[in-house]
Amino acid sequence: MSWPRGAGQLGQDASILLNSDPVFIMPRSDCHLPQRSNHRLNRSTSHPLINMRSGLAFCPRLPSFSMNPPNIMKARFSLSIVSLLSLVFVSCENPADQTADAEVGPALNKTVDAGPDGSTKWTFTENSYIEFTGSKVSGGTQVGRFTNISGYFTIKDGEPVGNDHKVEIDMNSITTEKEKLTSHLKNEDFFDVPSHPVSNYDVTSITKTGEGQYEITGNLTMRGKTNSVTFTSTVVRSETTAAIRAKFDLKRYQWDINYKGLGENILNEEVILDFNLEAAPQGK
């Protein structure tokens, strides 16, 4: 048998007696019984340990704890606040924190490289789309799509080659679940579609980084402003098509999309872009 750490050497001596002689607990004048009140049980008081043969008494102190209802209420309240704050922080998480950041820089000059002999242009099919996700600082997201994508990738032996690759986006093809939101995204607060009906991404270089993995750099023009954007992509070839996938986030203000929102609808500056492009050989 061992005594709690607070009993010290006195408790250890008492333990020796317990192992050798009959011992019982009884109150003494210099050792106090536990004090009770309506709100607290105090177990910090001592009980004498009496050795029947020697008559020695020991008063080890036991650890104390409080059952005070006001303290319990305070603890519960504190835990509730912590839980609530945790929920708030989780609900306000920026979804762009879970995606890779695109590398954005000044527009790059381009000298067209059409690729080696035997390269062919594969044009994007009607199954191609680009999805975007915006979010509020207070939590919540809005997802939209551009559904009319044209352009091509230059392919040889199932892989993109050279730098003659272009993606053209019809900005009027934007769709969301809310008609009012779609109209707002088309006006000058966001994409200003009447003045800039087309956006495009003109590839300047592609570097293979692994099987089916590529680092792509190109100039993204939107709202009449051009910046270079670098991101990672996968290209998966089937018998008749090539699927080009990429997901990353960028800061919209770098293309002069500066609308911040109002009241509880303050917007994060990051927007997630999700490229889902399907290309097929021209004429097929």
Backbone torsions as a table, in degrees:
resi	resn	phi	psi	omega
1	MET	NA	139.1	178.3
2	SER	-127.1	151.3	-178.8
3	TRP	-94.3	155.0	174.4
4	PRO	-56.9	155.3	-175.4
5	ARG	-56.2	-32.1	-178.2
6	GLY	-70.9	-11.7	-177.1
7	ALA	-75.1	-25.6	176.6
8	GLY	66.4	-159.1	-176.3
9	GLN	-63.1	-33.9	-179.4
10	LEU	-60.2	-41.3	178.3
11	GLY	-66.5	-35.1	179.0
12	GLN	-65.1	-41.2	177.6
13	ASP	-62.3	-41.0	178.6
14	ALA	-63.1	-37.4	179.1
15	SER	-61.5	-37.6	178.2
16	ILE	-61.2	-42.7	179.3
17	LEU	-64.1	-38.1	-179.7
18	LEU	-62.5	-30.7	-178.2
19	ASN	-79.7	-12.8	-173.3
20	SER	-125.3	-30.3	-173.8
21	ASP	-130.1	154.4	174.5
22	PRO	-63.7	132.8	-178.3
23	VAL	-132.4	140.1	171.3
24	PHE	-135.8	162.7	-176.4
25	ILE	-102.5	130.8	176.6
26	MET	-148.0	152.2	179.4
27	PRO	-73.2	147.7	171.8
28	ARG	-128.9	165.9	-176.0
29	SER	-65.4	-28.3	-178.0
30	ASP	-96.8	5.6	176.7
31	CYS	-126.3	129.9	-170.6
32	HIS	-98.8	142.0	175.0
33	LEU	-72.8	159.8	176.4
34	PRO	-56.7	136.2	179.7
35	GLN	-94.6	130.4	178.9
36	ARG	-112.5	146.6	170.0
37	SER	-139.2	-176.5	179.9
38	ASN	-67.9	-21.9	-172.4
39	HIS	-119.6	-14.8	-170.4
40	ARG	-141.4	137.5	169.5
41	LEU	-111.3	114.5	-176.8
42	ASN	-101.4	113.3	-178.4
43	ARG	-103.7	22.2	178.6
44	SER	-86.6	-4.7	-179.5
45	THR	-78.8	171.5	-172.0
46	SER	-108.4	150.5	169.2
47	HIS	-114.6	133.9	177.7
48	PRO	-77.4	137.8	172.4
49	LEU	-102.7	118.5	-174.8
50	ILE	-107.6	122.6	173.5
51	ASN	-83.0	123.6	-173.8
52	MET	-63.6	-33.3	-176.0
53	ARG	-85.7	-43.2	-174.5
54	SER	-89.9	-22.9	-177.3
55	GLY	77.6	5.0	179.4
56	LEU	-72.8	146.8	178.7
57	ALA	-125.5	140.6	177.1
58	PHE	-126.6	146.2	-178.5
59	CYS	-125.9	70.9	178.5
60	PRO	-66.3	143.4	177.9
61	ARG	-89.8	130.8	178.7
62	LEU	-94.0	155.8	-179.6
63	PRO	-63.8	149.4	-177.3
64	SER	-104.9	152.9	170.7
65	PHE	-149.5	161.0	-174.8
66	SER	-117.4	137.1	175.4
67	MET	-114.8	32.0	-176.5
68	ASN	-69.6	115.6	-178.7
69	PRO	-54.2	-40.5	177.2
70	PRO	-60.0	-37.7	178.6
71	ASN	-67.4	-38.9	177.8
72	ILE	-61.9	-42.7	179.5
73	MET	-62.1	-40.6	178.3
74	LYS	-62.8	-42.2	-179.3
75	ALA	-63.6	-43.9	179.1
76	ARG	-63.0	-41.1	178.8
77	PHE	-62.2	-43.3	179.6
78	SER	-62.3	-43.5	178.8
79	LEU	-63.3	-37.9	178.8
80	SER	-63.3	-41.9	178.7
81	ILE	-62.6	-45.0	179.6
82	VAL	-60.7	-44.3	179.9
83	SER	-62.7	-41.9	179.9
84	LEU	-63.9	-44.6	179.0
85	LEU	-63.2	-39.1	178.1
86	SER	-61.5	-42.3	179.4
87	LEU	-64.3	-41.0	179.1
88	VAL	-62.4	-46.5	-178.4
89	PHE	-63.4	-38.2	178.8
90	VAL	-66.9	-44.6	-176.7
91	SER	-68.1	-24.1	-178.7
92	CYS	-95.3	8.8	-178.8
93	GLU	-62.9	137.0	178.2
94	ASN	-79.9	118.1	-178.3
95	PRO	-60.6	-22.6	178.1
96	ALA	-66.0	-17.1	177.2
97	ASP	-67.4	-16.9	-177.9
98	GLN	-96.6	1.9	180.0
99	THR	-119.8	164.1	179.4
100	ALA	-75.0	141.3	176.2
101	ASP	-81.6	129.6	172.3
102	ALA	-70.7	150.0	174.9
103	GLU	-90.2	116.7	-175.8
104	VAL	-112.8	135.5	-179.8
105	GLY	-151.4	-172.3	178.9
106	PRO	-63.0	155.7	177.5
107	ALA	-59.6	144.3	-176.7
108	LEU	-106.9	146.8	171.7
109	ASN	-73.8	152.6	-176.6
110	LYS	-135.4	131.1	168.2
111	THR	-110.9	119.2	-171.9
112	VAL	-66.7	131.1	173.2
113	ASP	-119.3	106.5	-175.3
114	ALA	-77.1	-1.4	178.7
115	GLY	90.4	171.9	-178.2
116	PRO	-70.3	167.6	176.5
117	ASP	-56.3	141.0	-179.1
118	GLY	93.3	-4.1	177.0
119	SER	-73.4	144.7	179.1
120	THR	-132.7	155.0	178.0
121	LYS	-88.9	127.9	174.6
122	TRP	-107.6	121.7	-175.9
123	THR	-93.1	154.7	-178.2
124	PHE	-75.8	138.3	-179.0
125	THR	-89.4	175.8	179.8
126	GLU	-70.2	-9.6	176.8
127	ASN	-81.5	-3.0	-177.9
128	SER	-80.6	143.7	174.3
129	TYR	-157.8	161.2	173.9
130	ILE	-124.3	122.4	-179.8
131	GLU	-100.4	145.8	176.4
132	PHE	-132.5	149.6	179.9
133	THR	-131.4	121.5	172.8
134	GLY	-108.1	161.8	-177.2
135	SER	-145.6	158.9	177.3
136	LYS	-95.8	150.0	175.6
137	VAL	-61.3	-35.2	-178.3
138	SER	-81.0	-2.3	-178.9
139	GLY	109.3	152.8	-179.1
140	GLY	103.3	146.5	-178.0
141	THR	-129.1	160.1	171.8
142	GLN	-130.2	129.7	-177.7
143	VAL	-114.0	137.2	176.5
144	GLY	-138.8	171.7	-179.9
145	ARG	-140.4	148.6	164.2
146	PHE	-104.2	119.4	-170.3
147	THR	-104.1	-10.2	179.9
148	ASN	-110.5	95.9	-176.7
149	ILE	-115.9	129.6	176.7
150	SER	-126.8	173.8	-178.6
151	GLY	123.9	-163.1	-174.4
152	TYR	-161.1	162.1	168.0
153	PHE	-121.4	145.3	176.4
154	THR	-93.0	122.5	-170.6
155	ILE	-124.6	142.6	168.7
156	LYS	-143.2	130.4	-179.1
157	ASP	53.3	37.4	175.2
158	GLY	80.9	4.7	-178.7
159	GLU	-126.5	145.5	175.8
160	PRO	-67.8	137.7	-179.0
161	VAL	-133.4	160.8	-179.1
162	GLY	63.1	-155.9	177.2
163	ASN	-134.7	19.7	179.3
164	ASP	-90.2	79.3	-178.9
165	HIS	-138.3	134.0	-178.2
166	LYS	-140.4	141.6	175.5
167	VAL	-123.9	123.5	-179.5
168	GLU	-117.7	131.8	-174.1
169	ILE	-115.7	121.6	173.2
170	ASP	-79.7	106.4	-173.9
171	MET	-68.3	-21.8	176.5
172	ASN	-71.6	-11.9	-179.2
173	SER	-86.4	9.3	-179.7
174	ILE	-63.5	137.2	177.3
175	THR	-137.1	146.8	171.1
176	THR	-140.8	179.4	179.0
177	GLU	-78.4	-12.3	-176.8
178	LYS	-122.5	123.0	-178.4
179	GLU	-61.4	-39.5	179.9
180	LYS	-63.5	-40.7	178.6
181	LEU	-65.6	-41.4	179.0
182	THR	-59.2	-43.9	179.3
183	SER	-64.2	-39.7	-179.8
184	HIS	-65.5	-41.1	-179.6
185	LEU	-64.5	-25.7	-179.5
186	LYS	-80.6	-18.2	-174.9
187	ASN	-85.9	-173.0	-171.2
188	GLU	-69.2	-14.4	175.9
189	ASP	-65.6	-28.5	-176.0
190	PHE	-124.4	-100.6	-170.7
191	PHE	-85.5	-12.6	179.1
192	ASP	47.8	56.8	-173.4
193	VAL	-61.0	-39.1	178.7
194	PRO	-56.9	-36.2	-179.7
195	SER	-88.5	-24.9	-176.7
196	HIS	-136.4	75.0	-173.6
197	PRO	-72.3	-13.6	-177.2
198	VAL	-131.0	135.6	168.9
199	SER	-117.6	154.7	179.1
200	ASN	-148.7	155.7	176.2
201	TYR	-123.0	115.2	-175.9
202	ASP	-109.7	109.4	-174.8
203	VAL	-68.1	135.1	175.6
204	THR	-106.6	-24.7	177.3
205	SER	-161.1	148.6	173.1
206	ILE	-131.8	129.7	179.0
207	THR	-123.0	125.4	177.8
208	LYS	-75.8	128.5	-178.1
209	THR	-114.1	-7.8	-179.2
210	GLY	178.3	-178.8	-179.9
211	GLU	-64.5	112.8	-178.9
212	GLY	73.2	7.6	-177.1
213	GLN	-113.7	136.0	-176.7
214	TYR	-141.9	147.9	168.4
215	GLU	-103.1	122.4	-174.9
216	ILE	-114.9	132.8	175.0
217	THR	-123.5	137.9	178.5
218	GLY	-165.9	173.7	-179.9
219	ASN	-96.8	119.8	176.5
220	LEU	-99.4	118.5	178.3
221	THR	-107.6	124.0	-178.7
222	MET	-149.7	135.2	-176.1
223	ARG	55.8	30.5	177.4
224	GLY	79.0	4.0	179.3
225	LYS	-114.2	139.9	-176.0
226	THR	-120.4	129.9	172.6
227	ASN	-133.3	150.9	172.5
228	SER	-79.2	142.6	-179.6
229	VAL	-134.2	128.0	178.4
230	THR	-117.4	133.7	179.5
231	PHE	-152.4	168.2	176.9
232	THR	-96.0	150.1	-175.7
233	SER	-144.8	157.2	171.5
234	THR	-115.6	145.1	175.6
235	VAL	-126.9	118.9	-178.6
236	VAL	-116.8	122.3	-175.7
237	ARG	-99.5	133.7	169.1
238	SER	-112.0	-171.2	-178.7
239	GLU	-65.2	-32.2	-173.0
240	THR	-122.0	-11.7	-176.3
241	THR	-139.6	166.6	171.0
242	ALA	-126.8	127.1	179.4
243	ALA	-99.6	123.8	-178.1
244	ILE	-113.0	119.9	-175.3
245	ARG	-124.9	140.6	175.3
246	ALA	-158.9	140.8	177.8
247	LYS	-140.1	127.0	-176.9
248	PHE	-161.0	171.7	175.8
249	ASP	-124.5	154.2	175.7
250	LEU	-145.2	167.3	-177.9
251	LYS	-94.2	121.4	-172.6
252	ARG	-65.6	-29.7	-177.3
253	TYR	-64.9	-17.1	177.6
254	GLN	-69.3	-9.9	172.5
255	TRP	-118.4	26.9	176.1
256	ASP	62.6	27.9	171.1
257	ILE	-95.4	90.8	-166.6
258	ASN	-105.8	1.0	-178.0
259	TYR	-60.7	127.2	-174.5
260	LYS	-99.2	-17.9	-175.1
261	GLY	93.6	175.6	-176.8
262	LEU	-133.0	147.7	174.4
263	GLY	56.1	-122.8	-179.4
264	GLU	-80.5	-1.5	-176.6
265	ASN	-105.4	35.1	175.4
266	ILE	-67.1	133.5	-172.8
267	LEU	-100.2	144.8	169.7
268	ASN	-69.9	152.2	-178.4
269	GLU	-80.4	-20.4	-179.2
270	GLU	-83.3	141.9	174.5
271	VAL	-127.9	135.6	178.1
272	ILE	-91.4	130.2	173.9
273	LEU	-111.3	134.8	-178.5
274	ASP	-127.4	103.2	-178.7
275	PHE	-83.8	123.9	174.2
276	ASN	-128.3	89.5	-173.1
277	LEU	-112.5	136.4	175.3
278	GLU	-120.6	123.8	-178.4
279	ALA	-117.2	146.2	177.8
280	ALA	-137.7	153.5	178.9
281	PRO	-55.0	141.4	-179.6
282	GLN	-56.0	137.9	179.0
283	GLY	87.5	0.3	-179.7
284	LYS	-118.6	NA	NA
